[in-house]
Amino acid sequence: MRRSRFSRSQRLTIVQGILCIVVIIVILQLWLFTATVNAYLGGDTAILLPAALASLIGLLLNVGLLWYLYALDR
């Protein structure tokens, strides 16, 4: 039987920390979406590409955290 690097309580703490970070990233993405739509409706189209890139970075951060979470469970 292979021993885990972390105990059950340590893994739970890591998962809760990851969940908090994911919630913060999602809230930031929702704020970014709202601000981008507001700017776009106001006639500012230059904000679309930077906002899309920032949202993509948020997505990649969340996917990386999910990948780490799956690796933690192995």
HELIX and SHEET records of a PDB file:
HELIX    1   1 ARG A    8  LEU A   41  1                                  34    
HELIX    2   2 LEU A   48  ASP A   73  1                                  26    
END                                                                             
